[in-house]
Every structure is written in structure tokens, then in C-alpha cells.
Amino acid sequence: MGGAGRINRRRLFVSLTLRVFLILLFLSPLLGVPSPALAQEGDTFWPLLFEVRKLVEENYAGELDVYTLEEGAIRGMLESLGDPYSEYLSPRDIKAYRKALEQEYTGVGLVLKEEGGSFTIIGVIPSSSAARQGLRPGGVLLKIDGQPVKGLTIEEVQQLLQGEAGSEVNLEIAWPWEGVPRTFVLKRELLHQQTVRAQILDGRLGYLSLASFPSWAPLEVDRVLSDFKSAGIEGVILDLRGNSGGYLQSALEVASLFLPPGVPVAQVVDKAGRVEILRSAGPGLDLPVVVLVDEGTASAAELLAGALQDVGIAYVVGTRTYGKGSIQSIIPLSNGGALKLTTGFYLTPAGREIEAWGLKPDKEIEGREEQLRYARKLLLKQERPAA
């Protein structure tokens, strides 16, 4: 009853929020050309808002930008909801938000580590401009477009490396085993951060780490699982620690790679209280699975872990997860921006509530190395799962 009550209160909360939003669309109170039917003095819908706007326009001594005022009013309205996941995204914000979800950035493909004021290459993204020119880990970045990087922060160096796709950047790099630094001209390109990592452990186990759920994650996970099968592995460790989520559809497609067709993945409750059962499209995975989770496992990652746990496909090891079971919809706005609004909540296939509670692992263990060690023993049948 407690969980149902919380869901009902949230449904009412989201319903009222949407009504406020619809009114706002028709009001346009702070635009240069307000709606003639609603933006008149003495209007009964938003009297205080119009009163303040009029006073500001008539009395403020500084520079006034009505569009900035409008955005400020919208942000304030959404902040007053007390929902950290509902927000206004300006046209610039929405582009950055989508890039973040897709784990995209524009750069040359170098992964750097700052140590003692020096920037060492610790990785090169495959198929990037840096990889094509043969750059290898171990090199020390000295200059970017003739500017020494000594004394800069890692954020400042990353900003210098990034830029418009197609533009070029000149890098001076020194390797300890070479006598003199070398110069490279690299092209900036749209790149995907490494979200999926995989390796074979103990010659028998497949380890798959998934850092987020961009739209392309299911293809990468499918490729990794196919490689595991070809290698004859006997079990899979799915590492979702620190995975903060991403696209719901991407999580559903990844779940389908582990679950047989037709099996429930999650229950989604919308603002009207309607419940939709999301089901796996298959093909599923006929291997034992251990899922690693921690307090950084959130949202779509919790949906995946909860589905595998409820259906009995996987044994979950780690610490209690973050507890984000809400769903945000991106609603486009006429200015090119968008409203990111909580429009529903999801439960596990068995009806367990995730919002604010998180998932309880089957085996609670602290420490990353200890968690991985237990998962390996479990799959190698050197450890028996708790009853």
C-alpha cells in the first residue's frame, strides 16, 4: 500500500505539472507579442506574474531582455516542482544534452592523464584521427597549435583539443624512447566515448562493462556477446557499476539480448495510472549471468538489473543502487529548446518500486575488487549463492 500511495501521489504531481505546462504554452507571458486573450492587465490566470513583469518593464534601470526573463520564469517554475529531473533546455542546452546521452564529443581521439603538470597519452580511441596517424600511449603532449600545455588544467587542454568537426589541430608530442618531439596535424571528428568494455577472464568467463545506454549500445553489446559465444565462454559478468542510465529504448534492447522473447522487462506507470508491460524481443542468452551494481547504478541500468534479477536470469552482486525509477520525456518547444519533464515511473517485472528505494543485491558486498572476485568464484562454481 505504501508504494502504491507514493505512485498515486506522483501521478497527481505529474498531472498537475503538465496542466501548468499547457497553460504556459498558451500564455506566453513574457514574449514581445503576448496572447491577446490572456496577456491583458488584470488577467485572472497569472495576475502576480503579469504584475511583476509590468513593474520590471516600467521601472528596471538596467538592460532588459524579455527572452532572458521568459527563460528565467520557466526555469523558476520547473525548479519549484522539487523534481531534480524536470528542467528547461535552451536550444543550446538540448544539443549538449543529446550529445551527452549519445556519449559523443568532437575531438582527435586522445585519452590523457594529467600528472605533475604533464599530460600523458594513456589511450587512443580506435578509428580516430589519432589512431590513423599511429599515435600510441606513453607520449607526452607538449603543445597545441604552438601553445605550451604546461601549467594548464586537464579541462583547458580538452577544450583546446575539441572544436568544430572537420577543423585541424597541430600537436607536438614527445615519447621518452625517442630523441626529439614530433609534430602531428590531426582532424577533429565526432567520436563516441568508450561505453562498452569487454575481456575474457580465467579463460572461461566473459566480462562486459557497460557505462551508459546511448542509442548504439545494443549493437556493441550484441557484438561482444557474439564474440563470447564464439570463444566458448561459460558465464558472463555484466558490470553496471557507475552506469547512470541513458535511453530507455536502448536499455530495453540490451535486456532483450539476455531475456527470452516475450518475457517482461519492466512495468511503466503513466500520469493517468495506466500500466504498460514492456517485454523482451529476444533472443536471450543461454548462459549464467552475474550483474555487478553499486550506488552509482541508476535509471536505465536499474531497469536492466531489476529485470534480470526478477526473471531469475542473473544473480546481482554489490551494493544497493541509486534509486531513480522515473522516466523523463523530451517535449520540443517552439524556440528550438525543449522541456525535460518527468512523465512516468517504472517498476521491475515483479512490481518492485525503484524510485527512491533502489535495488537490493542478492549478495551485498563492499569493494570493487571483492565484488568482482565473488562474481568470478560464483560463475566458476567455487562459491555457492546465498539461499
KENU-679160 format. One record per residue (C-alpha): residue in three letters; residue number from 1; x, y, z. Coordinates in Angstrom, 1 decimal. Layout:
N
@r->ALA; k->NUM; east->X; north->Y; up->Z
...
***
This chain:
387
@r->MET; k->1; east->0.0; north->0.0; up->0.0
@r->GLY; k->2; east->2.9; north->2.4; up->0.8
@r->GLY; k->3; east->4.4; north->2.0; up->-2.6
@r->ALA; k->4; east->1.1; north->2.4; up->-4.4
@r->GLY; k->5; east->0.4; north->5.6; up->-2.4
@r->ARG; k->6; east->3.7; north->7.1; up->-3.4
@r->ILE; k->7; east->3.0; north->6.3; up->-7.0
@r->ASN; k->8; east->-0.5; north->7.8; up->-6.8
@r->ARG; k->9; east->0.9; north->11.0; up->-5.3
@r->ARG; k->10; east->3.4; north->11.2; up->-8.0
@r->ARG; k->11; east->0.8; north->10.6; up->-10.7
@r->LEU; k->12; east->-1.2; north->13.6; up->-9.3
@r->PHE; k->13; east->2.0; north->15.6; up->-9.1
@r->VAL; k->14; east->3.0; north->15.0; up->-12.8
@r->SER; k->15; east->-0.6; north->15.5; up->-13.9
@r->LEU; k->16; east->-0.8; north->18.9; up->-12.2
@r->THR; k->17; east->2.6; north->19.8; up->-13.7
@r->LEU; k->18; east->1.5; north->19.0; up->-17.2
@r->ARG; k->19; east->-1.6; north->21.2; up->-16.8
@r->VAL; k->20; east->0.6; north->24.1; up->-15.7
@r->PHE; k->21; east->2.8; north->23.5; up->-18.7
@r->LEU; k->22; east->-0.1; north->23.5; up->-21.1
@r->ILE; k->23; east->-1.3; north->26.8; up->-19.6
@r->LEU; k->24; east->2.2; north->28.2; up->-20.0
@r->LEU; k->25; east->2.2; north->27.4; up->-23.7
@r->PHE; k->26; east->-0.9; north->29.4; up->-24.4
@r->LEU; k->27; east->0.1; north->32.3; up->-22.0
@r->SER; k->28; east->3.4; north->33.3; up->-23.5
@r->PRO; k->29; east->3.5; north->36.0; up->-20.8
@r->LEU; k->30; east->7.0; north->37.4; up->-21.4
@r->LEU; k->31; east->7.2; north->37.3; up->-25.1
@r->GLY; k->32; east->7.2; north->40.5; up->-27.1
@r->VAL; k->33; east->3.8; north->39.7; up->-28.6
@r->PRO; k->34; east->1.7; north->38.2; up->-25.8
@r->SER; k->35; east->-1.6; north->36.3; up->-26.4
@r->PRO; k->36; east->-4.3; north->38.9; up->-26.7
@r->ALA; k->37; east->-6.8; north->36.7; up->-24.9
@r->LEU; k->38; east->-4.7; north->36.1; up->-21.8
@r->ALA; k->39; east->-2.0; north->38.7; up->-21.5
@r->GLN; k->40; east->-4.2; north->41.6; up->-20.5
@r->GLU; k->41; east->-3.9; north->43.6; up->-17.3
@r->GLY; k->42; east->-6.0; north->42.1; up->-14.6
@r->ASP; k->43; east->-5.9; north->38.6; up->-16.1
@r->THR; k->44; east->-7.1; north->36.0; up->-13.6
@r->PHE; k->45; east->-4.8; north->33.2; up->-14.5
@r->TRP; k->46; east->-1.4; north->34.6; up->-13.6
@r->PRO; k->47; east->-2.0; north->38.0; up->-12.1
@r->LEU; k->48; east->1.1; north->38.2; up->-10.0
@r->LEU; k->49; east->3.3; north->37.1; up->-12.8
@r->PHE; k->50; east->2.0; north->39.8; up->-15.1
@r->GLU; k->51; east->2.2; north->42.4; up->-12.3
@r->VAL; k->52; east->5.9; north->41.7; up->-11.8
@r->ARG; k->53; east->6.6; north->41.7; up->-15.5
@r->LYS; k->54; east->4.9; north->45.0; up->-15.9
@r->LEU; k->55; east->6.8; north->46.5; up->-12.9
@r->VAL; k->56; east->10.1; north->45.3; up->-14.2
@r->GLU; k->57; east->9.5; north->46.6; up->-17.7
@r->GLU; k->58; east->8.4; north->50.0; up->-16.3
@r->ASN; k->59; east->11.0; north->50.5; up->-13.6
@r->TYR; k->60; east->14.1; north->48.4; up->-14.1
@r->ALA; k->61; east->17.1; north->50.7; up->-14.7
@r->GLY; k->62; east->19.4; north->48.1; up->-16.3
@r->GLU; k->63; east->19.3; north->46.4; up->-19.6
@r->LEU; k->64; east->16.3; north->44.3; up->-20.2
@r->ASP; k->65; east->16.0; north->41.2; up->-22.4
@r->VAL; k->66; east->12.4; north->39.8; up->-22.4
@r->TYR; k->67; east->13.6; north->36.5; up->-23.7
@r->THR; k->68; east->16.0; north->36.1; up->-20.8
@r->LEU; k->69; east->13.2; north->37.0; up->-18.4
@r->GLU; k->70; east->11.0; north->34.4; up->-20.1
@r->GLU; k->71; east->13.6; north->31.6; up->-19.7
@r->GLY; k->72; east->14.1; north->32.6; up->-16.1
@r->ALA; k->73; east->10.4; north->32.4; up->-15.4
@r->ILE; k->74; east->10.2; north->28.9; up->-17.0
@r->ARG; k->75; east->13.3; north->27.7; up->-15.1
@r->GLY; k->76; east->11.9; north->29.0; up->-11.8
@r->MET; k->77; east->8.6; north->27.3; up->-12.4
@r->LEU; k->78; east->10.2; north->23.9; up->-13.0
@r->GLU; k->79; east->12.6; north->24.3; up->-10.1
@r->SER; k->80; east->9.6; north->24.9; up->-7.8
@r->LEU; k->81; east->8.3; north->21.4; up->-8.7
@r->GLY; k->82; east->11.1; north->20.0; up->-6.5
@r->ASP; k->83; east->11.9; north->17.4; up->-9.2
@r->PRO; k->84; east->15.6; north->17.3; up->-9.9
@r->TYR; k->85; east->15.0; north->15.6; up->-13.3
@r->SER; k->86; east->12.5; north->18.1; up->-14.8
@r->GLU; k->87; east->14.2; north->21.1; up->-16.4
@r->TYR; k->88; east->14.1; north->23.6; up->-19.3
@r->LEU; k->89; east->16.6; north->23.0; up->-22.0
@r->SER; k->90; east->17.5; north->26.0; up->-24.2
@r->PRO; k->91; east->18.3; north->25.4; up->-27.9
@r->ARG; k->92; east->22.0; north->25.2; up->-26.9
@r->ASP; k->93; east->21.3; north->23.0; up->-23.9
@r->ILE; k->94; east->19.3; north->20.5; up->-25.9
@r->LYS; k->95; east->22.2; north->19.9; up->-28.3
@r->ALA; k->96; east->24.6; north->19.4; up->-25.4
@r->TYR; k->97; east->22.1; north->17.1; up->-23.7
@r->ARG; k->98; east->21.7; north->14.9; up->-26.7
@r->LYS; k->99; east->25.5; north->14.7; up->-27.2
@r->ALA; k->100; east->25.8; north->13.6; up->-23.6
@r->LEU; k->101; east->23.2; north->10.9; up->-23.9
@r->GLU; k->102; east->25.0; north->9.6; up->-27.1
@r->GLN; k->103; east->28.4; north->9.9; up->-25.3
@r->GLU; k->104; east->29.5; north->12.0; up->-28.3
@r->TYR; k->105; east->32.2; north->14.7; up->-28.5
@r->THR; k->106; east->34.3; north->16.3; up->-31.1
@r->GLY; k->107; east->38.0; north->15.7; up->-30.8
@r->VAL; k->108; east->41.0; north->13.8; up->-32.1
@r->GLY; k->109; east->40.8; north->10.6; up->-30.1
@r->LEU; k->110; east->43.4; north->11.0; up->-27.4
@r->VAL; k->111; east->42.8; north->9.9; up->-23.8
@r->LEU; k->112; east->45.0; north->11.9; up->-21.5
@r->LYS; k->113; east->46.1; north->11.8; up->-17.9
@r->GLU; k->114; east->47.5; north->14.8; up->-16.0
@r->GLU; k->115; east->50.3; north->14.1; up->-13.6
@r->GLY; k->116; east->52.8; north->16.6; up->-12.2
@r->GLY; k->117; east->51.7; north->19.2; up->-14.8
@r->SER; k->118; east->52.4; north->16.9; up->-17.7
@r->PHE; k->119; east->49.8; north->15.3; up->-20.0
@r->THR; k->120; east->50.5; north->11.7; up->-20.9
@r->ILE; k->121; east->48.6; north->9.7; up->-23.6
@r->ILE; k->122; east->47.1; north->6.7; up->-21.8
@r->GLY; k->123; east->44.8; north->5.6; up->-24.6
@r->VAL; k->124; east->43.8; north->6.2; up->-28.2
@r->ILE; k->125; east->40.2; north->5.8; up->-29.4
@r->PRO; k->126; east->40.1; north->3.3; up->-32.3
@r->SER; k->127; east->39.3; north->4.7; up->-35.8
@r->SER; k->128; east->40.0; north->8.2; up->-34.6
@r->SER; k->129; east->42.3; north->10.7; up->-36.3
@r->ALA; k->130; east->45.0; north->10.0; up->-33.7
@r->ALA; k->131; east->44.7; north->6.2; up->-34.2
@r->ARG; k->132; east->45.0; north->6.6; up->-38.0
@r->GLN; k->133; east->48.2; north->8.5; up->-37.6
@r->GLY; k->134; east->49.7; north->5.8; up->-35.4
@r->LEU; k->135; east->49.8; north->7.7; up->-32.1
@r->ARG; k->136; east->50.5; north->5.4; up->-29.2
@r->PRO; k->137; east->50.1; north->5.6; up->-25.4
@r->GLY; k->138; east->53.2; north->6.8; up->-23.5
@r->GLY; k->139; east->53.6; north->10.1; up->-25.4
@r->VAL; k->140; east->53.6; north->13.4; up->-23.6
@r->LEU; k->141; east->51.6; north->16.2; up->-25.1
@r->LEU; k->142; east->53.8; north->19.4; up->-25.2
@r->LYS; k->143; east->52.0; north->21.9; up->-27.4
@r->ILE; k->144; east->48.6; north->22.5; up->-29.0
@r->ASP; k->145; east->48.7; north->24.8; up->-32.0
@r->GLY; k->146; east->52.0; north->26.1; up->-30.8
@r->GLN; k->147; east->50.7; north->26.8; up->-27.2
@r->PRO; k->148; east->52.6; north->25.0; up->-24.4
@r->VAL; k->149; east->50.2; north->23.0; up->-22.3
@r->LYS; k->150; east->52.5; north->23.0; up->-19.2
@r->GLY; k->151; east->50.5; north->24.6; up->-16.3
@r->LEU; k->152; east->47.1; north->24.2; up->-17.9
@r->THR; k->153; east->44.3; north->22.1; up->-16.3
@r->ILE; k->154; east->43.0; north->18.9; up->-17.9
@r->GLU; k->155; east->39.8; north->20.7; up->-18.7
@r->GLU; k->156; east->41.6; north->23.5; up->-20.5
@r->VAL; k->157; east->43.6; north->21.0; up->-22.6
@r->GLN; k->158; east->40.5; north->19.1; up->-23.5
@r->GLN; k->159; east->38.8; north->22.4; up->-24.7
@r->LEU; k->160; east->41.8; north->23.1; up->-26.9
@r->LEU; k->161; east->41.6; north->19.7; up->-28.4
@r->GLN; k->162; east->37.9; north->19.9; up->-29.1
@r->GLY; k->163; east->36.3; north->22.2; up->-31.7
@r->GLU; k->164; east->34.3; north->22.2; up->-34.8
@r->ALA; k->165; east->34.2; north->18.8; up->-36.7
@r->GLY; k->166; east->36.5; north->18.9; up->-39.7
@r->SER; k->167; east->38.8; north->21.5; up->-38.3
@r->GLU; k->168; east->42.5; north->20.7; up->-37.8
@r->VAL; k->169; east->44.8; north->21.0; up->-34.7
@r->ASN; k->170; east->48.6; north->20.9; up->-34.6
@r->LEU; k->171; east->50.1; north->18.8; up->-31.8
@r->GLU; k->172; east->53.6; north->18.5; up->-30.5
@r->ILE; k->173; east->54.2; north->15.2; up->-28.7
@r->ALA; k->174; east->57.3; north->13.6; up->-27.2
@r->TRP; k->175; east->57.9; north->9.9; up->-26.5
@r->PRO; k->176; east->60.5; north->9.0; up->-23.8
@r->TRP; k->177; east->62.2; north->6.5; up->-26.1
@r->GLU; k->178; east->62.6; north->9.0; up->-29.0
@r->GLY; k->179; east->65.2; north->11.7; up->-29.1
@r->VAL; k->180; east->63.1; north->14.7; up->-30.3
@r->PRO; k->181; east->59.4; north->15.6; up->-30.2
@r->ARG; k->182; east->57.2; north->15.0; up->-33.3
@r->THR; k->183; east->54.5; north->17.2; up->-34.8
@r->PHE; k->184; east->51.1; north->15.9; up->-35.9
@r->VAL; k->185; east->48.3; north->17.6; up->-37.7
@r->LEU; k->186; east->45.0; north->15.9; up->-36.6
@r->LYS; k->187; east->41.5; north->16.4; up->-37.8
@r->ARG; k->188; east->38.7; north->16.9; up->-35.2
@r->GLU; k->189; east->35.9; north->14.4; up->-35.7
@r->LEU; k->190; east->32.7; north->13.4; up->-34.0
@r->LEU; k->191; east->33.6; north->10.5; up->-31.7
@r->HIS; k->192; east->31.9; north->8.1; up->-29.3
@r->GLN; k->193; east->33.4; north->7.7; up->-25.9
@r->GLN; k->194; east->34.2; north->4.1; up->-25.0
@r->THR; k->195; east->31.0; north->2.9; up->-23.3
@r->VAL; k->196; east->31.4; north->-0.9; up->-23.7
@r->ARG; k->197; east->34.4; north->-2.7; up->-22.5
@r->ALA; k->198; east->34.9; north->-6.5; up->-22.7
@r->GLN; k->199; east->37.5; north->-9.1; up->-21.9
@r->ILE; k->200; east->37.7; north->-12.8; up->-21.1
@r->LEU; k->201; east->38.7; north->-13.8; up->-17.6
@r->ASP; k->202; east->40.1; north->-17.1; up->-16.4
@r->GLY; k->203; east->39.9; north->-18.3; up->-20.0
@r->ARG; k->204; east->36.2; north->-19.2; up->-19.3
@r->LEU; k->205; east->34.3; north->-16.1; up->-18.3
@r->GLY; k->206; east->33.1; north->-13.1; up->-20.3
@r->TYR; k->207; east->33.4; north->-9.7; up->-18.6
@r->LEU; k->208; east->31.2; north->-7.0; up->-20.1
@r->SER; k->209; east->31.3; north->-3.5; up->-18.6
@r->LEU; k->210; east->28.5; north->-1.1; up->-19.8
@r->ALA; k->211; east->29.0; north->2.6; up->-18.7
@r->SER; k->212; east->25.8; north->4.1; up->-20.1
@r->PHE; k->213; east->22.9; north->3.5; up->-22.6
@r->PRO; k->214; east->23.5; north->5.5; up->-25.8
@r->SER; k->215; east->21.4; north->4.5; up->-28.8
@r->TRP; k->216; east->24.2; north->2.5; up->-30.3
@r->ALA; k->217; east->24.9; north->0.4; up->-27.1
@r->PRO; k->218; east->22.7; north->-2.6; up->-28.1
@r->LEU; k->219; east->24.8; north->-3.1; up->-31.3
@r->GLU; k->220; east->28.0; north->-3.1; up->-29.3
@r->VAL; k->221; east->26.7; north->-5.4; up->-26.6
@r->ASP; k->222; east->25.4; north->-7.8; up->-29.3
@r->ARG; k->223; east->28.8; north->-7.9; up->-30.9
@r->VAL; k->224; east->30.5; north->-8.6; up->-27.6
@r->LEU; k->225; east->28.1; north->-11.4; up->-26.7
@r->SER; k->226; east->28.6; north->-13.0; up->-30.1
@r->ASP; k->227; east->32.4; north->-12.9; up->-29.6
@r->PHE; k->228; east->31.9; north->-14.5; up->-26.1
@r->LYS; k->229; east->29.9; north->-17.3; up->-27.6
@r->SER; k->230; east->32.5; north->-17.9; up->-30.3
@r->ALA; k->231; east->35.1; north->-18.1; up->-27.6
@r->GLY; k->232; east->33.1; north->-20.8; up->-25.8
@r->ILE; k->233; east->32.8; north->-18.8; up->-22.5
@r->GLU; k->234; east->30.8; north->-20.4; up->-19.7
@r->GLY; k->235; east->29.3; north->-17.4; up->-18.0
@r->VAL; k->236; east->29.0; north->-13.6; up->-18.2
@r->ILE; k->237; east->29.8; north->-10.9; up->-15.7
@r->LEU; k->238; east->27.7; north->-7.8; up->-16.6
@r->ASP; k->239; east->29.3; north->-4.8; up->-14.8
@r->LEU; k->240; east->26.7; north->-1.9; up->-14.4
@r->ARG; k->241; east->28.6; north->-0.2; up->-11.6
@r->GLY; k->242; east->28.6; north->3.6; up->-12.1
@r->ASN; k->243; east->26.2; north->3.3; up->-15.1
@r->SER; k->244; east->23.9; north->6.4; up->-14.7
@r->GLY; k->245; east->21.5; north->5.4; up->-17.4
@r->GLY; k->246; east->20.6; north->6.7; up->-20.8
@r->TYR; k->247; east->17.9; north->5.9; up->-23.4
@r->LEU; k->248; east->15.1; north->3.7; up->-22.1
@r->GLN; k->249; east->14.8; north->2.0; up->-25.6
@r->SER; k->250; east->18.5; north->1.2; up->-25.5
@r->ALA; k->251; east->18.1; north->-0.5; up->-22.1
@r->LEU; k->252; east->15.2; north->-2.5; up->-23.4
@r->GLU; k->253; east->17.1; north->-3.7; up->-26.4
@r->VAL; k->254; east->20.1; north->-4.7; up->-24.3
@r->ALA; k->255; east->17.7; north->-6.5; up->-21.9
@r->SER; k->256; east->16.3; north->-8.4; up->-24.9
@r->LEU; k->257; east->19.8; north->-9.8; up->-25.6
@r->PHE; k->258; east->19.7; north->-11.5; up->-22.2
@r->LEU; k->259; east->16.0; north->-12.3; up->-21.8
@r->PRO; k->260; east->13.9; north->-14.8; up->-23.9
@r->PRO; k->261; east->11.2; north->-13.3; up->-26.2
@r->GLY; k->262; east->8.0; north->-12.2; up->-24.5
@r->VAL; k->263; east->9.5; north->-12.0; up->-21.0
@r->PRO; k->264; east->8.5; north->-8.8; up->-19.1
@r->VAL; k->265; east->11.3; north->-6.3; up->-18.7
@r->ALA; k->266; east->9.5; north->-3.6; up->-16.8
@r->GLN; k->267; east->6.2; north->-2.1; up->-15.8
@r->VAL; k->268; east->5.6; north->1.6; up->-16.8
@r->VAL; k->269; east->3.1; north->3.7; up->-15.0
@r->ASP; k->270; east->2.0; north->6.9; up->-16.8
@r->LYS; k->271; east->0.4; north->10.1; up->-15.3
@r->ALA; k->272; east->-3.1; north->8.6; up->-15.8
@r->GLY; k->273; east->-2.2; north->5.5; up->-13.8
@r->ARG; k->274; east->-2.2; north->3.2; up->-16.9
@r->VAL; k->275; east->0.3; north->0.4; up->-16.7
@r->GLU; k->276; east->2.2; north->-0.8; up->-19.7
@r->ILE; k->277; east->4.2; north->-4.0; up->-19.7
@r->LEU; k->278; east->7.5; north->-3.7; up->-21.6
@r->ARG; k->279; east->8.6; north->-7.1; up->-23.0
@r->SER; k->280; east->11.7; north->-8.6; up->-24.4
@r->ALA; k->281; east->12.1; north->-9.1; up->-28.1
@r->GLY; k->282; east->14.7; north->-11.8; up->-27.5
@r->PRO; k->283; east->16.8; north->-13.7; up->-28.5
@r->GLY; k->284; east->18.1; north->-14.1; up->-24.9
@r->LEU; k->285; east->21.3; north->-15.6; up->-23.6
@r->ASP; k->286; east->21.6; north->-19.2; up->-22.5
@r->LEU; k->287; east->24.4; north->-18.7; up->-20.1
@r->PRO; k->288; east->24.6; north->-17.9; up->-16.3
@r->VAL; k->289; east->25.0; north->-14.2; up->-15.6
@r->VAL; k->290; east->26.2; north->-12.2; up->-12.6
@r->VAL; k->291; east->25.4; north->-8.5; up->-12.5
@r->LEU; k->292; east->27.6; north->-6.1; up->-10.6
@r->VAL; k->293; east->25.9; north->-2.9; up->-9.2
@r->ASP; k->294; east->26.6; north->-0.1; up->-6.8
@r->GLU; k->295; east->25.2; north->3.2; up->-5.6
@r->GLY; k->296; east->26.1; north->4.7; up->-9.0
@r->THR; k->297; east->23.9; north->2.2; up->-10.9
@r->ALA; k->298; east->20.9; north->4.3; up->-11.8
@r->SER; k->299; east->17.8; north->4.7; up->-14.1
@r->ALA; k->300; east->18.0; north->2.5; up->-17.2
@r->ALA; k->301; east->20.8; north->0.5; up->-15.6
@r->GLU; k->302; east->18.5; north->-0.3; up->-12.6
@r->LEU; k->303; east->15.8; north->-1.3; up->-15.1
@r->LEU; k->304; east->18.1; north->-3.8; up->-16.7
@r->ALA; k->305; east->19.5; north->-5.2; up->-13.4
@r->GLY; k->306; east->16.0; north->-5.4; up->-11.9
@r->ALA; k->307; east->14.6; north->-7.3; up->-14.9
@r->LEU; k->308; east->17.4; north->-9.8; up->-14.9
@r->GLN; k->309; east->17.1; north->-10.3; up->-11.2
@r->ASP; k->310; east->13.2; north->-10.7; up->-11.2
@r->VAL; k->311; east->13.1; north->-13.1; up->-14.1
@r->GLY; k->312; east->15.9; north->-15.2; up->-12.5
@r->ILE; k->313; east->18.3; north->-14.8; up->-15.3
@r->ALA; k->314; east->21.0; north->-13.2; up->-13.2
@r->TYR; k->315; east->22.4; north->-13.1; up->-9.7
@r->VAL; k->316; east->23.0; north->-9.5; up->-8.6
@r->VAL; k->317; east->26.1; north->-8.7; up->-6.5
@r->GLY; k->318; east->27.3; north->-5.4; up->-5.0
@r->THR; k->319; east->25.6; north->-2.6; up->-3.0
@r->ARG; k->320; east->22.1; north->-1.0; up->-3.2
@r->THR; k->321; east->21.6; north->1.0; up->-6.3
@r->TYR; k->322; east->20.9; north->4.7; up->-6.7
@r->GLY; k->323; east->17.0; north->4.6; up->-6.8
@r->LYS; k->324; east->15.9; north->6.5; up->-10.0
@r->GLY; k->325; east->12.7; north->4.9; up->-11.4
@r->SER; k->326; east->11.3; north->8.0; up->-13.1
@r->ILE; k->327; east->11.0; north->8.5; up->-16.8
@r->GLN; k->328; east->11.7; north->11.8; up->-18.5
@r->SER; k->329; east->10.2; north->12.8; up->-21.8
@r->ILE; k->330; east->11.7; north->15.5; up->-24.1
@r->ILE; k->331; east->8.9; north->17.8; up->-25.3
@r->PRO; k->332; east->10.1; north->20.1; up->-28.1
@r->LEU; k->333; east->9.4; north->23.9; up->-27.7
@r->SER; k->334; east->8.8; north->26.5; up->-30.4
@r->ASN; k->335; east->12.1; north->28.2; up->-29.8
@r->GLY; k->336; east->14.2; north->25.1; up->-30.6
@r->GLY; k->337; east->14.6; north->24.2; up->-27.0
@r->ALA; k->338; east->12.8; north->21.5; up->-25.0
@r->LEU; k->339; east->11.1; north->20.7; up->-21.8
@r->LYS; k->340; east->12.6; north->17.7; up->-20.0
@r->LEU; k->341; east->9.7; north->16.5; up->-17.8
@r->THR; k->342; east->9.1; north->13.5; up->-15.6
@r->THR; k->343; east->6.1; north->11.8; up->-17.2
@r->GLY; k->344; east->6.0; north->8.4; up->-15.6
@r->PHE; k->345; east->7.7; north->5.8; up->-13.4
@r->TYR; k->346; east->8.8; north->2.3; up->-14.0
@r->LEU; k->347; east->8.7; north->-0.8; up->-11.7
@r->THR; k->348; east->10.5; north->-4.1; up->-12.1
@r->PRO; k->349; east->8.7; north->-7.0; up->-13.7
@r->ALA; k->350; east->7.6; north->-8.2; up->-10.3
@r->GLY; k->351; east->6.2; north->-4.7; up->-9.4
@r->ARG; k->352; east->9.1; north->-3.6; up->-7.2
@r->GLU; k->353; east->9.4; north->0.2; up->-6.9
@r->ILE; k->354; east->12.8; north->1.6; up->-7.8
@r->GLU; k->355; east->12.3; north->5.4; up->-7.3
@r->ALA; k->356; east->13.9; north->6.5; up->-4.0
@r->TRP; k->357; east->14.5; north->2.8; up->-3.0
@r->GLY; k->358; east->16.9; north->1.4; up->-5.5
@r->LEU; k->359; east->17.6; north->-2.4; up->-5.9
@r->LYS; k->360; east->18.8; north->-4.6; up->-3.2
@r->PRO; k->361; east->21.5; north->-7.1; up->-4.5
@r->ASP; k->362; east->21.2; north->-10.8; up->-3.9
@r->LYS; k->363; east->24.6; north->-10.6; up->-2.3
@r->GLU; k->364; east->25.7; north->-7.4; up->-0.7
@r->ILE; k->365; east->29.5; north->-6.9; up->-0.9
@r->GLU; k->366; east->31.6; north->-3.7; up->-0.4
@r->GLY; k->367; east->34.6; north->-3.0; up->-2.5
@r->ARG; k->368; east->35.0; north->-3.3; up->-6.3
@r->GLU; k->369; east->37.7; north->-5.9; up->-6.3
@r->GLU; k->370; east->35.8; north->-8.0; up->-3.7
@r->GLN; k->371; east->32.6; north->-7.8; up->-5.8
@r->LEU; k->372; east->34.4; north->-8.9; up->-9.0
@r->ARG; k->373; east->36.2; north->-11.7; up->-7.1
@r->TYR; k->374; east->32.9; north->-13.1; up->-5.7
@r->ALA; k->375; east->31.3; north->-12.9; up->-9.2
@r->ARG; k->376; east->34.2; north->-14.9; up->-10.7
@r->LYS; k->377; east->34.0; north->-17.5; up->-7.9
@r->LEU; k->378; east->30.2; north->-17.8; up->-8.3
@r->LEU; k->379; east->30.4; north->-18.5; up->-12.1
@r->LEU; k->380; east->33.4; north->-20.8; up->-11.7
@r->LYS; k->381; east->31.3; north->-22.7; up->-9.1
@r->GLN; k->382; east->33.9; north->-22.1; up->-6.4
@r->GLU; k->383; east->31.2; north->-20.2; up->-4.4
@r->ARG; k->384; east->27.6; north->-21.1; up->-3.7
@r->PRO; k->385; east->24.9; north->-18.4; up->-3.9
@r->ALA; k->386; east->23.1; north->-17.4; up->-0.8
@r->ALA; k->387; east->19.7; north->-19.1; up->-0.3
***
